[in-house]
Amino acid sequence: MQIKDRCILNIQSVAFGGSGVGRAEHFVIFVPFTAPGDVVEIEIVERKKRFARGRLLKIIEPSPRRTEPLCRYYGRCGGCAYQHIAYADQLKIKQTQVEDALIKIGKTAMPQVDEVIASPRIYAYRGKAELHAAKTAGRFQVGFMDISGGQIVDIDRCEIMDETINQQILHTRTKGPAVFNEDNLIFWSNLPGHSDEAIVRVVKDREFLVPRTGFFQANLYLTGRMVDEVRRLVGPEKKETILDACCGSGLFSIFLASCAGRMVGVEINEKSIRHARLNAERHGIQNAEFICGDIEDVLREMAGRSEAVDLILVDPPRIGLSPETIAAISGLKIQNVIYVSCNPATQARDLKLLNENGYDLQSLQPLDMFPQTDHIETIGLLRRR
């Protein structure tokens, strides 16, 4: 099988990353924008030793799992991968992908993965957007990168964004290059316009102040449930000390403070730490302290002082945890670990290393914080042997 060869393919599954998977001439072939059950004609665009990538030319027999995408940019924009698949099937696909990551990367023989918690809204759910902008040949483009990652898809709306963000996108397009700088393409929902002040987010009737350039969970309708799931895993018994690693502006810390005698939040971003302290003060939290620093360094310092930690919550970026951080968690002999992740692949890698350091996975709960995309959030509970 060579580049530009064409063939008929039966799509059997969907791989992590969003491409449909078929087989021909002993090759595994990945084809974006296909669904399990599709019979398609494809053209080979890339060939490796054991697999190939194809481009969809024609759907010969559509899968019953297919549905009509809502977005007119779908297929060109690289933001969404599953709009052509019915939502119930998206959830099944994502659960299988989490299980596969645990088996293939985490080396877990029979992973116990709970059913994915669905998002109450599958469109217009995102409360934050980060767009690209460029001036080319007299044109002003605003949008997301295309599926190749090499060009901007010029858009005037995004169907997974809250409508107030789409209004801001239109406003920016109207103003054109006059408002273009490196910061002003971060849009938050429910804001009248651009602001350098703190952004207000509401979760379970509590307000949180967040830096405009900072991180906060993007799904406006599932973040509260996510907090509930984390609190459930903490359990009914009060812990002496809970450590919230990568705490951001204090979302989990504020809700977990009542579960602990001492609540410690750690975050490397100084602006986020300042807002976490403000949020704790605003909500009358007396037992929380927030440290600006790298979690690995903080854990080592705590070990040097022989401090005890009953439970650590880690919510790292997509790259996951460093081996040194995992070793530091083990060195402190922390009994319980709650691992929140937006990347099942790096989480599975870290769960394997945590297991080698004495921790057993008790449960793994996926939440679909990102409908229509190939992303999924997971919450794992581990206990020290």
C-alpha positions in Angstrom: 0.0 0.0 0.0 1.5 3.3 -1.1 0.8 7.0 -1.0 -2.2 8.0 -3.2 -3.4 4.4 -3.3 -7.2 4.2 -2.9 -9.2 1.5 -1.3 -12.6 0.6 0.3 -12.5 0.4 4.0 -14.8 -0.8 6.8 -14.4 1.4 9.8 -14.3 -0.8 13.0 -13.6 1.6 15.8 -12.3 5.1 16.7 -8.8 5.6 18.0 -7.6 8.0 20.7 -7.3 11.3 18.9 -10.5 10.9 16.9 -9.6 9.0 13.7 -11.7 6.0 12.6 -9.8 2.7 12.3 -10.0 0.2 9.5 -7.7 -2.5 8.1 -6.5 -3.4 4.6 -3.6 -5.4 3.3 -2.4 -6.1 6.9 -2.3 -2.3 7.6 -4.1 -0.5 10.3 -5.4 2.7 8.6 -6.5 5.8 10.5 -9.1 8.0 8.8 -10.5 11.2 10.4 -14.2 12.0 10.3 -15.3 8.4 10.0 -17.5 6.4 12.3 -17.7 2.8 13.4 -19.9 1.0 10.8 -19.0 3.3 7.9 -18.0 1.8 4.6 -15.8 4.4 2.9 -13.5 5.1 0.0 -10.2 6.5 1.2 -6.9 7.7 -0.2 -3.6 6.9 1.5 -1.8 10.1 2.5 0.8 8.8 4.8 2.5 5.3 5.2 4.5 4.0 8.0 5.9 0.5 8.7 2.8 -0.8 10.5 0.1 1.7 9.8 -1.1 4.3 7.3 -3.3 7.4 7.4 -6.1 8.0 4.9 -8.2 10.8 3.7 -11.9 10.3 3.4 -13.1 10.5 -0.3 -16.6 9.1 -0.1 -19.0 7.5 2.3 -20.3 4.4 0.5 -22.5 3.1 3.3 -23.0 5.5 6.3 -22.9 4.1 9.8 -26.2 4.2 11.8 -24.1 6.0 14.5 -23.7 9.0 12.2 -25.4 12.4 12.7 -25.3 15.7 11.0 -22.6 18.1 12.2 -23.9 21.5 13.4 -20.8 23.5 12.5 -20.2 24.7 9.0 -16.5 24.7 9.5 -16.5 21.0 10.7 -14.0 18.9 8.8 -11.6 21.8 8.3 -11.3 23.2 11.8 -9.1 21.2 14.1 -11.2 21.9 17.2 -13.8 19.1 17.0 -13.5 15.5 15.9 -16.8 13.9 16.7 -19.7 16.1 15.5 -20.5 13.5 12.9 -21.1 10.9 15.6 -24.3 10.6 17.7 -23.6 11.8 21.3 -24.5 8.5 23.0 -21.9 6.8 20.8 -19.3 9.5 21.5 -19.6 8.6 25.2 -19.1 4.9 24.5 -16.1 5.6 22.2 -14.4 7.7 24.9 -15.0 5.1 27.6 -13.3 2.5 25.4 -10.4 4.8 24.7 -9.9 5.4 28.5 -9.9 1.6 29.0 -7.5 1.0 26.1 -5.1 3.6 27.6 -5.1 1.8 30.9 -4.5 -1.5 29.3 -1.9 -0.5 26.7 -0.1 2.3 28.5 -0.9 1.7 32.1 -0.5 -2.1 31.8 -3.7 -2.6 33.8 -5.1 -6.1 33.1 -8.8 -5.5 33.7 -9.4 -1.8 34.3 -12.6 -0.9 36.1 -13.8 2.3 34.3 -17.2 3.7 35.3 -19.6 4.9 32.6 -18.8 8.4 31.3 -20.8 11.1 32.9 -22.4 13.0 30.1 -22.4 16.8 29.7 -25.9 18.4 30.2 -25.2 20.4 27.1 -23.3 19.1 24.0 -23.1 22.4 22.2 -22.7 26.0 23.5 -21.1 24.6 26.7 -17.7 26.2 26.7 -17.1 29.3 28.9 -13.6 30.2 27.5 -12.1 30.4 24.0 -8.5 31.0 22.9 -8.4 32.0 19.3 -5.6 32.7 16.8 -5.4 35.8 14.7 -3.3 36.8 11.7 -3.0 39.6 9.2 -2.4 38.2 5.7 -2.5 40.1 2.4 -4.7 42.8 3.9 -7.1 40.3 5.5 -7.7 39.9 9.2 -8.3 36.3 10.2 -9.7 35.0 13.5 -10.2 31.4 14.3 -8.8 28.0 15.2 -6.0 26.0 13.5 -7.1 23.6 10.8 -6.8 19.8 11.1 -3.2 20.0 9.8 -2.3 22.6 12.4 -0.7 24.8 9.8 -3.4 27.3 8.9 -6.1 29.4 10.6 -9.7 28.5 9.8 -11.3 31.9 9.6 -14.6 31.7 11.6 -17.4 34.0 12.8 -18.8 31.6 15.4 -18.0 28.3 17.2 -20.9 26.0 18.0 -19.4 24.6 21.2 -18.9 28.1 22.6 -21.3 30.0 24.8 -23.2 32.5 22.6 -21.7 35.4 24.5 -18.3 34.3 23.3 -19.6 34.2 19.7 -20.7 37.8 20.1 -17.2 38.8 21.2 -15.8 37.0 18.2 -18.0 39.1 15.9 -17.0 42.2 17.8 -13.4 41.4 17.3 -13.9 40.8 13.5 -15.7 44.1 13.2 -12.8 46.0 14.9 -10.2 44.1 12.9 -6.4 44.5 13.3 -7.0 47.6 15.5 -7.7 45.3 18.5 -5.1 42.6 17.6 -2.4 41.9 20.2 -1.1 38.8 21.9 -3.5 38.9 24.7 -6.9 40.0 23.4 -7.9 36.7 21.8 -8.8 35.1 25.1 -12.6 35.3 25.4 -14.7 34.4 28.5 -18.4 33.9 28.5 -20.8 36.4 30.0 -18.5 39.4 29.7 -19.5 42.6 28.0 -16.1 43.1 26.4 -12.4 42.7 26.9 -11.2 43.2 30.4 -7.8 43.0 32.2 -9.5 42.5 35.5 -10.4 39.2 37.2 -13.0 37.0 35.5 -15.9 35.8 37.7 -16.9 32.1 37.4 -19.8 30.6 39.3 -19.8 27.0 40.5 -22.5 25.6 42.7 -23.6 29.1 43.6 -20.1 30.2 44.6 -18.2 32.9 42.8 -14.6 32.4 41.9 -12.2 35.1 40.7 -9.8 33.9 38.0 -7.0 35.8 36.1 -8.1 36.6 32.6 -5.1 34.6 31.3 -5.5 31.9 33.9 -7.0 28.4 33.8 -10.5 27.4 34.8 -12.7 24.4 33.9 -14.3 25.3 30.6 -17.6 23.4 30.7 -20.1 25.7 32.2 -22.6 22.9 33.0 -20.5 20.0 34.3 -17.9 21.6 36.6 -20.2 21.5 39.6 -20.7 17.7 39.0 -17.0 17.3 38.8 -16.6 19.0 42.2 -19.2 16.6 43.6 -17.3 13.6 42.3 -14.1 14.8 43.8 -15.8 15.4 47.2 -17.4 11.9 47.0 -13.9 10.4 46.6 -12.5 12.3 49.6 -15.1 10.5 51.7 -17.1 11.4 54.7 -14.3 11.2 57.3 -12.5 14.5 57.9 -8.8 14.5 56.9 -6.2 16.2 58.9 -4.3 17.6 55.9 -5.4 17.8 52.2 -2.9 19.0 49.6 -4.4 20.5 46.4 -1.6 20.3 43.8 -1.9 22.5 40.7 -4.7 24.3 42.5 -5.2 27.2 40.0 -7.5 29.8 41.5 -8.6 27.4 44.3 -11.7 25.7 42.8 -11.2 22.3 44.5 -9.5 23.8 47.6 -12.5 26.0 48.4 -14.9 23.1 48.2 -12.6 20.6 50.0 -11.6 22.9 52.9 -14.6 21.7 55.0 -13.3 18.2 54.6 -9.9 19.0 56.2 -8.4 20.4 59.3 -5.7 22.0 57.1 -6.1 22.7 53.4 -2.9 23.5 51.4 -3.1 24.6 47.8 0.0 24.6 45.6 0.3 26.4 42.2 3.2 27.6 40.1 1.3 30.6 38.6 1.6 33.6 40.9 -1.5 35.3 39.5 -3.6 32.2 40.2 -2.3 31.9 43.7 -3.2 35.5 44.5 -6.7 34.8 43.2 -6.9 31.6 45.2 -6.2 33.6 48.4 -8.8 36.1 47.4 -11.4 33.4 46.8 -10.7 31.8 50.2 -11.0 35.1 51.9 -14.3 35.9 50.0 -15.8 32.6 51.1 -14.6 32.8 54.7 -12.2 29.9 54.5 -10.0 30.0 57.6 -8.1 26.7 57.3 -6.6 27.1 53.8 -3.1 28.3 52.8 -1.8 28.7 49.3 1.9 28.3 48.2 3.3 29.6 45.0 5.8 27.0 43.8 6.5 23.8 42.0 4.7 20.8 43.5 7.8 18.6 43.5 9.8 21.2 45.5 6.9 21.8 47.9 6.5 18.0 48.5 10.3 17.7 49.2 10.2 20.6 51.6 7.2 19.0 53.5 9.1 15.7 53.7 12.1 17.5 55.1 9.9 18.9 57.8 8.3 15.5 58.4 4.8 17.0 57.6 2.0 14.5 57.2 -0.5 14.7 54.3 -3.5 12.4 54.3 -4.7 13.1 50.8 -3.3 14.8 47.7 -5.4 16.0 44.8 -3.4 16.4 41.6 -4.8 18.1 38.5 -1.8 18.6 36.2 -1.7 20.0 32.6 -1.9 17.6 29.7 1.8 16.5 30.1 0.9 14.8 33.4 3.2 14.4 36.4 7.0 14.1 36.4 8.5 10.9 37.8 10.2 13.1 40.4 6.8 14.4 41.6 5.4 10.8 41.8 8.5 9.8 43.8 7.9 12.7 46.2 4.3 11.7 46.7 5.4 8.2 47.5 8.2 9.5 49.8 5.7 11.4 51.9 3.7 8.2 52.2 0.5 10.0 51.4 -2.3 7.5 51.9 -4.8 8.7 49.3 -4.3 10.2 45.8 -7.1 11.7 43.7 -5.8 12.2 40.1 -7.8 14.5 37.9 -6.6 14.5 34.2 -7.6 15.8 30.8 -5.3 13.3 29.0 -5.9 9.6 29.5 -2.6 8.7 27.9 -0.4 10.6 30.3 -2.6 9.7 33.2 -2.3 6.0 32.4 1.5 6.4 32.2 1.5 8.0 35.6 -0.9 5.5 37.1 1.6 2.8 36.1 4.4 4.6 37.8 2.3 5.3 40.9 1.5 1.6 41.1 5.2 0.8 41.0 5.6 3.3 43.9 3.0 1.5 46.0 -0.4 2.8 44.9 -3.4 0.8 43.7 -6.1 2.3 41.5 -9.5 2.0 43.2 -11.7 3.7 40.6 -11.7 5.8 37.5 -14.6 8.1 36.6 -14.6 9.8 33.2 -16.6 13.0 32.6 -17.3 14.4 29.2 -16.2 17.9 29.8 -15.5 18.3 26.1 -18.4 17.0 23.9 -17.8 16.9 20.1 -14.0 16.9 20.7 -11.6 14.0 21.2 -10.9 15.1 24.8 -12.2 13.5 28.0 -11.7 14.3 31.7 -11.1 11.5 34.2 -10.9 11.3 38.0 -8.9 8.5 39.5 -8.7 7.4 43.2 -5.6 5.6 44.4 -4.7 4.2 47.8 -1.3 3.3 49.2 -0.7 -0.4 49.8 
